[in-house]
């Protein structure tokens, strides 16, 4: 005698829960980015000789750039920042960034 979850809750908590929606609302999807063309390069200027990876060529809203930067930093396990239309990642991770961006559906090429 299998009961669905609504009937079990109704038996347990009474008619107060009888007005539950029939289907749960789907969660908001992650924002879908337009396909972009990125250039991934290395930079050492103004950084005391430390290497950083720059991802340039983004055309879109700042919120999308922030989200993309957060995704890259999380998946690579590195620190970095986002600003002025570019993503800055600590260390030389050009090859990994190019492969991740290509997996996400963007076009990325390795710069200098």
C-alpha positions as CSV (number, residue, x, y, z in Angstrom):
1,X,0.0,0.0,0.0
2,X,2.2,2.8,-1.3
3,X,1.1,6.3,-0.7
4,X,2.6,9.3,-2.3
5,X,4.4,12.0,-0.2
6,X,1.4,14.3,-0.1
7,X,-0.9,11.7,1.4
8,X,1.7,10.8,4.0
9,X,2.1,14.5,4.9
10,X,-1.7,15.0,5.0
11,X,-2.0,12.0,7.3
12,X,0.8,13.3,9.6
13,X,0.1,17.1,9.6
14,X,-3.6,17.3,8.7
15,X,-5.3,19.4,6.0
16,X,-3.0,22.4,6.4
17,X,-0.7,20.9,3.9
18,X,-3.4,19.9,1.4
19,X,-2.8,23.1,-0.6
20,X,0.7,22.1,-1.7
21,X,1.4,22.8,-5.4
22,X,1.1,19.8,-7.7
23,X,4.6,20.1,-9.1
24,X,7.6,21.7,-7.6
25,X,8.8,24.7,-9.5
26,X,12.1,24.1,-11.4
27,X,15.1,25.9,-10.0
28,X,16.4,28.8,-11.9
29,X,18.9,27.7,-14.5
30,X,22.4,29.0,-14.6
31,X,22.7,31.9,-17.0
32,X,23.5,30.9,-20.5
33,X,26.3,32.8,-22.1
34,X,26.5,33.9,-25.6
35,X,29.3,32.1,-27.4
36,X,32.4,34.3,-27.0
37,X,35.8,34.5,-28.6
38,X,38.5,34.7,-25.9
39,X,42.3,35.3,-26.0
40,X,44.1,33.7,-23.2
41,X,47.6,35.1,-22.5
42,X,50.2,35.4,-19.8
43,X,51.3,38.7,-18.2
44,X,54.1,39.7,-15.9
45,X,54.0,43.4,-16.0
46,X,53.3,45.5,-12.9
47,X,53.1,42.3,-10.8
48,X,56.6,42.0,-9.3
49,X,57.6,39.3,-11.8
50,X,54.7,37.0,-10.9
51,X,52.8,35.3,-13.7
52,X,49.1,35.8,-14.2
53,X,46.8,34.4,-16.9
54,X,44.6,37.0,-18.6
55,X,41.4,36.1,-20.4
56,X,40.3,39.0,-22.7
57,X,37.8,39.5,-25.5
58,X,34.6,39.3,-23.4
59,X,31.6,41.2,-24.8
60,X,28.6,41.2,-22.5
61,X,27.3,42.3,-19.1
62,X,29.5,42.6,-16.1
63,X,27.3,40.0,-14.2
64,X,28.1,37.4,-16.9
65,X,31.8,38.1,-16.7
66,X,31.7,37.8,-12.9
67,X,29.9,34.4,-13.2
68,X,32.3,33.1,-15.8
69,X,35.3,34.3,-13.7
70,X,33.9,32.6,-10.6
71,X,33.4,29.3,-12.6
72,X,36.9,29.4,-13.9
73,X,38.5,30.1,-10.6
74,X,36.5,27.3,-8.9
75,X,37.2,24.7,-11.5
76,X,40.9,25.5,-11.7
77,X,41.4,26.0,-8.0
78,X,43.2,29.3,-8.3
79,X,42.7,32.8,-7.1
80,X,42.1,35.8,-9.3
81,X,39.9,38.8,-10.1
82,X,37.5,40.1,-12.7
83,X,37.3,43.6,-14.0
84,X,37.5,45.9,-16.9
85,X,36.3,43.3,-19.3
86,X,39.0,40.7,-18.5
87,X,39.5,37.8,-16.1
88,X,42.8,37.6,-14.2
89,X,43.9,34.2,-12.8
90,X,46.9,33.6,-10.7
91,X,49.6,31.5,-12.3
92,X,50.2,30.2,-15.7
93,X,47.1,28.1,-16.4
94,X,46.6,29.1,-20.1
95,X,46.2,25.6,-21.5
96,X,43.7,24.6,-18.8
97,X,41.7,27.8,-19.4
98,X,41.6,27.3,-23.1
99,X,40.3,23.7,-22.7
100,X,37.7,24.7,-20.1
101,X,36.4,27.6,-22.3
102,X,36.2,25.3,-25.3
103,X,34.2,22.8,-23.2
104,X,31.8,25.5,-22.2
105,X,31.1,26.2,-25.9
106,X,33.2,29.3,-26.4
107,X,36.0,29.8,-28.8
108,X,39.4,30.4,-27.0
109,X,42.9,30.6,-28.4
110,X,46.2,30.9,-26.6
111,X,47.9,34.2,-26.9
112,X,51.6,34.9,-26.3
